[in-house]
Amino acid sequence: MEQLFREFWWLIFPIMGFVFAGFGMVTGSAIQRDRINLLRTYAEKGQTPPPELTGSVDQDPYGYGPYGPGYGYQGRHARRMWRRQQRWAMWGPWWGVRRSFVFFAIFVAFAFSAYWNDGHQSHFFILAAIIAGAVFLSSLLGALPFFWGRRDQADGQPGK
């Protein structure tokens, strides 16, 4: 088993790429599901949803149009809405969770490297694992406040 790991250690990177891509698809579908639930509440109340919300359902979860960021937005209010979407996509709750998963994977990779390394350089791997673990914990703790408290406004800022 040890020889197998020594020969195919590089397969960790494509496998983790598949894992991160799957996680990105799951969180993207969660964002899309939240948008559809918001449209459903507008429909149950009998109100007309704003055009920014109805136009964002057929776009990708981060508010980009079919040609990338910034296309199709004209006027001051549309640009403001686009900036708000970008800010929420970057600093929203799932961004911190994704970042913590990335640093957890880096922590695990360096911890395995420190464990399996027979040479005298294992202390470098241990140091890198400690740093990656600290960044993982800070990212996770930074993402937790987004899941607590009220979010009353459309841009995700805490309500008054």
C-alpha positions in Angstrom: 0.0 0.0 0.0 2.8 2.4 0.8 4.5 1.7 -2.6 1.2 2.3 -4.3 0.9 5.7 -2.6 4.5 6.6 -3.4 3.9 6.0 -7.1 0.4 7.6 -7.5 0.5 10.4 -5.0 -0.2 12.9 -7.7 -3.7 11.5 -8.2 -4.7 13.4 -5.1 -4.9 16.6 -7.1 -7.3 15.5 -9.8 -9.5 13.7 -7.3 -9.6 16.8 -5.1 -10.5 18.8 -8.2 -13.4 16.5 -8.8 -14.5 16.9 -5.2 -14.3 20.7 -5.3 -16.2 20.8 -8.6 -18.9 18.7 -7.1 -19.0 20.9 -4.0 -19.3 24.0 -6.2 -22.2 22.5 -8.1 -24.0 21.6 -4.9 -23.6 25.1 -3.5 -24.5 26.7 -6.8 -27.7 24.7 -6.9 -28.4 25.8 -3.3 -28.2 29.4 -4.4 -30.5 28.7 -7.3 -32.9 26.9 -5.0 -33.0 29.9 -2.7 -33.8 32.2 -5.6 -36.6 29.9 -6.7 -38.0 29.8 -3.2 -38.0 33.6 -3.1 -39.9 33.6 -6.4 -42.3 31.1 -4.9 -43.0 33.4 -1.9 -43.7 36.3 -4.3 -46.2 34.0 -6.2 -47.9 32.9 -3.0 -48.4 36.5 -1.9 -49.7 37.4 -5.4 -47.1 40.0 -5.9 -45.0 40.6 -9.0 -41.3 39.9 -8.3 -38.7 42.5 -9.3 -37.2 42.0 -12.8 -33.7 41.6 -11.3 -34.9 38.5 -9.5 -36.7 36.9 -12.5 -33.8 37.6 -14.8 -31.3 36.1 -12.4 -33.0 32.6 -12.3 -31.8 31.6 -15.8 -28.3 33.0 -15.2 -25.6 31.2 -13.4 -25.7 31.3 -9.5 -23.2 34.2 -9.3 -25.2 36.7 -11.3 -23.1 36.5 -14.5 -24.9 36.6 -17.8 -24.2 34.1 -20.6 -21.1 36.1 -21.6 -19.5 36.7 -18.3 -19.6 39.5 -15.7 -20.9 42.9 -16.6 -22.7 42.2 -19.9 -26.3 43.3 -20.2 -26.4 45.8 -17.4 -27.2 49.4 -18.4 -27.9 52.3 -16.1 -26.9 53.3 -12.6 -29.4 51.0 -10.8 -28.6 48.0 -12.9 -24.9 48.5 -12.2 -25.6 48.9 -8.5 -27.6 45.6 -8.6 -24.8 43.9 -10.4 -22.2 45.1 -7.8 -24.5 43.9 -5.0 -24.8 40.5 -6.6 -21.0 40.3 -7.0 -20.4 41.3 -3.4 -22.9 38.7 -2.1 -21.4 36.0 -4.4 -17.9 36.7 -3.1 -18.6 37.4 0.5 -21.8 35.3 1.0 -22.0 32.4 3.4 -21.0 29.7 0.9 -17.8 31.5 -0.1 -16.3 31.0 3.4 -17.4 27.4 3.5 -15.8 26.7 0.2 -12.6 28.4 1.3 -12.5 26.4 4.5 -12.9 23.1 2.5 -10.1 24.1 0.2 -7.7 24.8 3.1 -8.9 21.6 4.9 -7.9 19.6 1.8 -4.5 21.4 1.8 -4.1 20.7 5.5 -4.8 17.0 4.9 -2.4 16.8 1.9 0.4 18.3 4.0 -0.4 16.1 7.0 -0.2 13.0 4.8 3.0 14.2 3.3 4.5 14.8 6.7 3.4 11.3 7.8 4.6 9.4 4.8 7.9 11.3 4.3 10.9 9.3 5.6 13.4 12.0 4.9 14.7 14.8 7.0 12.4 17.4 5.4 9.2 16.3 7.2 9.3 19.3 9.5 8.6 21.5 6.5 5.4 19.5 5.8 4.4 19.7 9.4 4.8 23.5 9.4 2.8 23.8 6.2 0.1 21.6 7.7 -0.1 23.7 10.8 -0.4 26.9 8.8 -3.0 25.4 6.5 -4.9 24.1 9.5 -4.9 27.5 11.1 -6.2 29.1 7.9 -8.9 26.4 7.7 -10.1 27.1 11.2 -10.1 30.9 10.7 -12.1 30.5 7.4 -14.6 28.2 9.0 -15.0 30.5 12.0 -15.3 33.4 9.6 -18.1 31.7 7.7 -20.2 30.8 10.8 -21.6 34.3 11.5 -23.3 34.3 8.1 -25.5 31.4 9.3 -26.6 33.2 12.5 -28.9 36.1 12.8 -31.5 37.7 10.5 -31.0 38.6 6.9 -33.9 40.9 6.0 -32.6 42.8 3.1 -32.0 41.6 -0.5 -28.2 42.3 -0.4 -27.7 40.1 2.6 -26.9 42.8 5.1 -28.4 42.3 8.6 -31.8 43.8 9.1 -32.6 46.6 11.5 
